[in-house]
């Protein structure tokens, strides 16, 4: 299946584009998609996205940094299974960095 991924701020700079298409297995989860992105875009992308190189969380994936938000088709994944959430062909994953202002 194919999943569209929207990238913002630093992740956009690392990838060199605002949106990428990931080809994933039919039963892929959000955690699988994040790992595929880290493999595709390298160590700088991985360091920005994940808490640590080897800290595997309870869901079997390296935990993403807590200040990042993940939306699938506009909905926060925290309410839909977190990293275990199954993705669907054609869905849109957005990785949202922290927002500051004043």
N, C-alpha and C positions, 0 to 999 in steps of 0.2 A: 504494500500500500504506500501511498505518498501522503506526506504531511507537510503543510506549509508552516514555516517558522518565521515569525517576525522578531527582529533583533533591534535593540535600542542602545544608545550611548556606546559604552566601551565594547560590548559584544558586536555591535554593528561595525565598529572600527576594526576589530580583530578579523571578522569574517570578510570585510571589504564590501558588504552589501546589506541592505535593510531587510531582505527576505531571502530565505533559502528553502529548497525543497529537499526533504529527506525521504529516502526509500527505506521502508522498514518492513519487517515481517508482519503478517496479518494480525498476529496476537500481541503486537508491541504495546508496551506501557509508556507512560510519561517518563519513567526512569530509564527505559531503553532509549527513548528519543534523546534525552539529555546526555547519556553516555555516547550515543552515536555522534552528537554534535561535538563533544569533547575530543573524540577520536579524529573527527574530520578537521577540526580547526586547531588542535594542538594544545600544548601545555599552558599557554597564556589564557586561552579560552577556559580551560579546565580550572586554573587557579581562580579566575573571576567567578566561575559558576559554583564550584564545590568548596565545602568547608576544609577538606584536607585530602591529600592524595590517597590516603589509605583508610580513612574513617568510614567504614561501611555501616549504615544505619539499619534499623530494624526491618526495613522493607527490602533489604538485599542490595541496595544501591548506595553509592557514596552520597551522603546528604548534601543537598544544595545549601548555599548560604541562606540564613533565615530571613534576610532583608529582601530577597528576590521574590517576586510573585509570578505565578504561572497561570495563564488563562488559556482555556481551550474553548474555542468558539465563543469567546466573551465571558466565560464563567470561570470563577476561581476554582482551581482544582482541589483546594483544601476541603471543599464540601463534596467532592466527587471521588474520593479515594486516594488523593495525594499521588505519590510516585507510582502506586499500583494501578492508577486509572488506565483503562484500556483506551487506546486511541482508535479513531476510525479513519478510513480512507477519505482524504480530502479535507480533514479538519484543519483548523488554524490554531497553532500554538504560539502564544505571545509570551516572551520573557521580559517582565517588567522590572526595571531597576528601582531603587529607592528614589523618591522624588523629594526634593528640598525646595525651599523658597523662603521668601521673607517679605 
